[in-house]
């Protein structure tokens, strides 16, 4: 067997939890190029960090000479996967589905090289052609209801009397299994990747390939992404970090990684960067010498942001970080970055002409924002040197606002003391 079998590479980086037949998969990798797929249902307009594990796994396997298929679930997305859920998914309308599918295609194409054999497919192209009679005859007869009911994702829902599971979601695993069988026949696909919550669906797929085509297929899953504290990721957990810059800006994406706990940073460097294990070991050694400098987190933030948002995104994120956490005026930042940076700050409204009319004073800003309870308190704060606007100290409480006090055309950032922030927005 090859010294660096892809199973070993993926396991070293944290991508392996279970394999259906590890010895067989290793032999398949050693024998030549393996065609594999990873599926993503269009349940949101963007993919998120939970999907990023699959995208990175695909990228690593393609770098090792294997052929990726990124599957956008235009068909299964119309049904809804019960895996990992305690309630029924809301069905999306056609317009929302198409919008979400476009996001999946765009983001997946960043991770696989389409010019080197990679494919983007939509399972609605074949599932949408199946009639009910064809499905029951060609697929349903090969499925064991006993096995379907025994799978954890279904079993848990059946035990919940209040919620239960619809026939629609119950059939999802058959559709995903048929996807694998179709891709095996059409593209020679013999491996499906997925998170550990997909294990039952993946095993069903390997069985469907065997029954329909008499061939062996494999499944590989990775652990679901959690922090060291055990917190889960993803939109259903309410803490999704999106890959779309319109939903999570490069600045916010960079900040997420730079704030990673020391206990998480090695695992994240292995999963979410293309750095070699030796490069990661080197930065971890440097980090251990001076943890307060957060060398490992800074490298993680730069590399992870570059993969998703490119060099420009990294530069934007670092520039925003330097400005927001330095002593210079907040110049060159967007309203979106300021909104994310000061998400927890109290906000207040200013007149539309506050920047140019000369009608609004610093004192009024302090009292309107709630930073000062009265005019006398506002004057005292200014006299004590504790008031900054656009990161510049204010020395006159009675002067009128000017354009220099605003971080952008629409946003004013007021700081009182060291940590009290207030964000004013023109109405």
C-alpha positions in Angstrom: 0.0 0.0 0.0 1.1 3.6 -0.6 2.9 5.3 2.2 0.5 8.2 2.1 -2.8 6.7 1.5 -5.6 9.3 1.3 -7.3 7.7 4.3 -4.1 8.4 6.4 -3.9 12.0 5.1 -7.6 12.6 5.9 -7.4 11.0 9.3 -4.3 13.0 10.3 -6.2 16.2 9.5 -9.4 15.2 11.4 -11.6 14.2 8.5 -12.3 10.6 9.4 -14.7 9.3 12.0 -16.1 6.1 10.3 -15.4 4.2 7.1 -17.7 1.5 5.8 -14.8 -0.7 4.7 -11.5 0.9 5.4 -9.3 -1.9 4.0 -11.3 -1.9 0.8 -11.2 1.9 0.4 -7.5 1.9 1.0 -7.0 -0.6 -1.7 -9.2 1.4 -4.1 -7.2 4.5 -3.5 -3.9 2.6 -4.0 -5.3 1.1 -7.3 -5.8 4.5 -9.0 -8.1 7.5 -9.2 -11.3 7.2 -7.2 -14.4 9.2 -8.1 -16.2 10.4 -5.0 -19.0 12.8 -4.1 -20.2 15.2 -1.4 -23.8 16.4 -1.4 -25.2 19.8 -0.1 -28.9 20.5 0.1 -30.0 24.1 -0.7 -31.5 24.8 2.7 -30.0 28.3 2.9 -28.6 30.9 0.4 -25.0 30.1 1.5 -22.9 27.2 2.7 -21.4 27.5 6.2 -18.6 26.1 8.3 -20.3 22.8 8.7 -20.2 22.4 4.9 -16.7 23.7 4.7 -15.3 20.5 6.1 -16.8 18.6 3.2 -15.4 21.2 0.7 -12.0 20.9 2.2 -12.1 17.1 2.2 -13.0 17.2 -1.5 -10.1 19.7 -2.2 -7.6 17.4 -0.4 -8.7 14.3 -2.3 -8.5 16.1 -5.6 -5.0 17.3 -4.8 -4.1 13.6 -4.2 -5.3 12.7 -7.7 -8.9 11.7 -7.2 -12.0 13.0 -8.9 -14.6 15.1 -7.0 -18.3 15.5 -7.7 -20.0 18.3 -5.8 -23.7 17.5 -5.7 -26.2 20.3 -5.2 -29.4 18.8 -3.9 -32.0 20.4 -6.1 -34.1 17.2 -5.8 -33.5 16.1 -2.2 -33.7 19.8 -1.1 -37.3 19.7 -2.1 -37.9 16.9 0.4 -35.8 17.6 3.5 -33.3 15.5 5.3 -34.4 14.4 8.8 -30.9 13.6 9.9 -29.8 15.5 13.0 -33.2 17.2 13.4 -36.0 17.0 15.9 -38.6 18.7 13.8 -39.8 18.8 10.2 -37.9 21.0 7.7 -39.8 23.8 6.1 -40.2 23.2 2.4 -38.9 26.0 0.2 -40.6 27.5 -2.8 -39.0 27.2 -6.3 -37.6 30.7 -6.3 -35.8 30.2 -2.9 -34.5 26.9 -4.0 -33.0 28.2 -7.2 -31.4 31.2 -5.4 -29.9 28.8 -2.8 -28.7 26.4 -5.5 -26.8 29.2 -7.2 -25.0 30.0 -4.0 -24.0 26.3 -3.6 -22.7 26.1 -7.1 -20.7 29.3 -6.8 -19.1 28.3 -3.5 -18.4 24.7 -4.3 -16.6 25.7 -7.5 -14.0 27.6 -5.4 -12.8 24.3 -3.9 -12.7 21.8 -6.8 -10.9 22.3 -10.1 -13.5 21.8 -12.8 -10.8 21.9 -15.5 -9.1 18.9 -13.9 -12.1 16.5 -14.0 -14.2 17.9 -11.1 -18.0 18.0 -11.6 -20.9 20.1 -10.3 -24.2 18.2 -10.6 -27.8 18.7 -9.4 -29.7 15.7 -8.4 -33.0 17.2 -9.6 -31.7 16.4 -13.1 -32.4 12.7 -12.5 -34.7 12.6 -9.4 -37.1 15.0 -11.2 -37.4 12.5 -14.1 -38.5 9.6 -11.8 -42.2 8.8 -11.7 -43.7 7.3 -8.5 -44.2 4.0 -10.2 -40.6 3.9 -11.4 -39.3 4.8 -8.0 -41.3 2.1 -6.2 -40.4 -0.5 -8.7 -36.7 0.3 -9.3 -35.7 1.7 -5.9 -38.3 0.9 -3.3 -38.1 -2.9 -3.8 -34.4 -2.8 -2.8 -35.0 -1.0 0.5 -35.7 -2.7 3.8 -38.3 -0.8 5.9 -36.9 -2.6 8.9 -33.5 -1.1 8.3 -34.9 2.3 7.5 -36.9 2.4 10.7 -33.9 1.3 12.7 -31.7 4.2 11.6 -31.1 6.7 14.4 -32.4 9.7 12.5 -35.7 8.0 11.9 -36.0 6.1 15.1 -35.6 9.2 17.3 -38.4 11.0 15.4 -40.7 8.0 15.6 -40.3 8.0 19.4 -41.4 11.6 19.6 -45.1 11.3 19.6 -45.8 15.0 19.3 -43.6 15.5 16.2 -43.1 12.2 14.5 -41.8 12.1 10.9 -43.7 12.6 7.6 -43.6 10.1 4.8 -41.8 12.7 2.8 -38.9 12.9 5.1 -39.0 9.2 5.7 -38.2 8.6 2.0 -35.2 11.0 2.0 -32.7 8.3 2.7 -33.9 6.3 -0.4 -33.4 9.4 -2.6 -29.9 9.9 -1.3 -29.2 6.2 -1.8 -30.4 6.5 -5.3 -28.2 9.5 -5.9 -25.1 7.3 -5.1 -26.4 4.5 -7.4 -27.0 7.0 -10.2 -23.6 8.6 -9.9 -22.0 5.1 -9.8 -23.7 4.2 -13.1 -23.2 7.6 -14.8 -19.7 8.6 -13.5 -18.2 5.6 -11.9 -18.5 7.1 -8.4 -17.5 4.7 -5.6 -17.2 6.9 -2.5 -19.6 9.2 -0.7 -18.3 11.7 1.9 -20.4 13.3 4.7 -20.7 14.3 8.3 -21.3 11.7 10.9 -25.1 12.5 11.0 -25.2 11.2 7.4 -23.9 7.7 8.3 -27.2 6.0 7.9 -27.9 7.6 4.5 -24.5 6.8 3.3 -24.7 3.1 4.3 -28.0 3.0 2.5 -26.3 4.3 -0.6 -23.5 1.7 -0.5 -26.2 -1.0 -0.2 -28.2 0.5 -3.1 -25.1 0.5 -5.3 -24.6 -3.2 -4.5 -28.2 -4.1 -5.1 -28.7 -2.2 -8.3 -25.2 -2.6 -9.9 -23.6 -5.5 -8.1 -20.6 -3.3 -7.2 -18.8 -2.3 -4.0 -19.0 1.3 -2.9 -17.6 3.1 0.2 -18.6 5.7 2.7 -16.5 8.0 4.8 -17.7 10.4 7.5 -16.1 13.0 9.7 -17.1 14.2 13.2 -19.6 17.0 13.3 -17.9 20.3 14.0 -18.0 21.5 17.6 -15.9 23.8 19.7 -13.7 22.6 22.6 -16.6 23.5 24.9 -18.9 21.1 22.9 -21.0 23.8 21.2 -22.3 22.7 17.8 -22.0 24.8 14.6 -24.6 25.4 11.8 -27.6 27.4 11.0 -29.9 25.1 13.0 -27.7 25.7 16.1 -28.1 29.5 15.5 -24.4 30.3 15.2 -23.7 29.7 11.6 -20.6 31.3 10.1 -21.5 31.7 6.4 -19.1 31.5 3.4 -21.0 34.2 1.5 -19.4 37.6 2.2 -22.8 39.3 2.1 -23.9 37.2 5.2 -20.5 37.0 7.0 -18.1 39.6 5.9 -14.4 38.8 5.4 -13.7 40.9 8.6 -16.2 38.9 10.7 -15.0 35.6 9.2 -11.4 36.6 10.1 -12.4 37.6 13.6 -14.1 34.3 14.1 -10.9 32.4 13.5 -8.6 34.8 15.3 -10.8 34.4 18.4 -10.5 30.6 18.4 -9.7 29.0 21.7 -6.2 27.6 22.2 -7.8 24.2 22.6 -9.4 24.4 19.1 -6.7 26.0 17.1 -4.7 22.9 16.1 -7.8 21.1 15.0 -8.9 24.1 13.0 -5.5 24.6 11.3 -5.6 20.9 10.1 -9.2 21.1 8.9 -9.5 24.6 7.4 -6.1 25.4 5.9 -3.8 23.8 3.4 -0.8 24.1 5.6 1.3 21.0 6.0 1.4 19.2 9.4 5.0 20.3 9.9 4.1 24.0 9.2 1.3 23.6 11.8 3.6 22.0 14.3 6.0 25.0 13.9 3.4 27.6 14.5 2.0 25.7 17.5 5.5 25.5 19.0 5.9 29.3 18.5 2.4 29.8 20.0 3.4 27.7 23.1 6.4 30.0 23.7 4.2 33.2 23.7 0.5 32.4 23.8 -0.5 36.0 24.3 0.8 36.8 20.8 -1.8 34.3 19.4 0.5 33.4 16.5 -1.4 30.2 15.7 -4.8 32.1 15.6 -3.4 34.8 13.4 -2.0 32.3 10.9 -5.3 30.3 11.1 -7.4 33.5 10.5 -5.2 34.6 7.5 -5.1 31.2 5.8 -8.8 30.2 6.4 -10.0 33.6 5.2 -7.8 33.5 2.1 -9.3 30.1 1.1 -12.8 31.5 1.1 -12.4 35.2 0.4 -9.1 35.4 -1.5 -6.1 37.7 -0.9 -8.3 40.8 -1.1 -10.6 39.5 1.6 -7.6 38.8 3.9 -6.2 42.3 3.3 -9.7 43.9 4.0 -10.0 41.9 7.2 -6.5 42.7 8.5 -7.0 46.4 7.6 -10.3 46.5 9.4 -8.8 44.7 12.4 -5.9 47.1 12.6 -8.1 50.1 12.4 -10.8 48.9 14.8 -8.3 47.8 17.5 -5.8 50.6 17.0 -5.8 54.3 17.7 -6.3 55.6 14.1 -9.6 57.1 12.8 -12.0 54.5 11.4 -11.3 55.3 7.8 -11.8 52.9 4.8 -14.3 50.7 6.6 -17.8 49.9 5.3 -21.1 50.3 7.2 -21.3 46.5 7.2 -18.0 46.0 8.9 -18.8 48.6 11.5 -22.2 47.0 12.1 -20.6 43.6 12.8 -17.7 45.1 14.8 -20.0 46.9 17.2 -22.9 44.5 17.1 -23.4 44.6 20.8 -23.2 48.4 21.2 -26.2 50.6 21.9 -27.4 52.4 18.8 -29.1 55.7 18.2 -30.4 57.8 15.3 -29.1 61.1 14.0 -30.8 63.5 11.6 -30.0 63.0 8.0 -28.0 66.2 7.8 -26.1 65.7 11.0 -22.7 65.5 9.2 -23.0 68.8 7.4 -25.7 71.1 8.9 -23.8 72.1 12.0 -27.1 71.7 13.9 -26.1 68.8 16.1 -23.5 69.3 18.9 -21.3 66.8 20.6 -23.3 67.4 23.8 -26.5 66.4 22.1 -24.8 63.2 20.7 -23.8 62.2 24.3 -27.2 62.7 25.7 -29.2 61.3 22.8 -27.1 58.1 22.7 -27.5 57.6 26.5 -23.8 57.9 27.1 -24.5 60.8 29.4 -27.6 61.3 31.5 -27.4 65.1 31.4 -25.6 68.0 29.7 -23.5 68.6 32.8 -22.4 65.0 32.8 -21.6 65.2 29.0 -19.4 68.3 29.6 -17.6 66.5 32.5 -16.9 63.4 30.4 -15.4 65.6 27.6 -13.3 67.7 30.1 -11.9 64.5 31.5 -10.8 63.3 28.1 -13.0 60.3 28.1 -14.9 60.9 24.8 -13.9 59.8 21.4 -15.7 60.0 18.0 -14.3 58.2 15.0 -11.5 57.1 17.5 -10.4 60.8 17.9 -10.6 62.5 21.3 -13.2 65.2 21.7 -12.1 68.4 23.5 -15.2 70.7 23.1 -18.6 69.4 24.2 -20.4 72.4 22.6 -18.9 72.2 19.1 -21.1 71.0 16.2 -20.6 67.6 14.5 -18.5 67.6 11.3 -17.8 65.1 8.6 -14.5 64.1 10.4 -16.6 62.8 13.3 -18.2 60.1 11.1 -16.5 56.8 10.3 -18.7 56.5 7.1 -21.3 58.6 5.5 -24.0 56.9 7.6 -22.3 55.8 10.8 -20.8 57.6 13.8 -18.9 55.5 16.4 -18.8 57.1 19.9 -16.6 55.7 22.6 -16.9 56.8 26.3 -14.1 55.6 28.5 -12.2 52.5 27.4 -15.0 50.1 26.6 -18.4 51.8 26.2 -19.4 52.1 22.6 -22.4 53.7 21.0 -23.2 53.7 17.3 -25.1 56.5 15.7 -26.7 56.1 12.3 -28.2 58.9 10.2 -31.9 58.4 9.6 
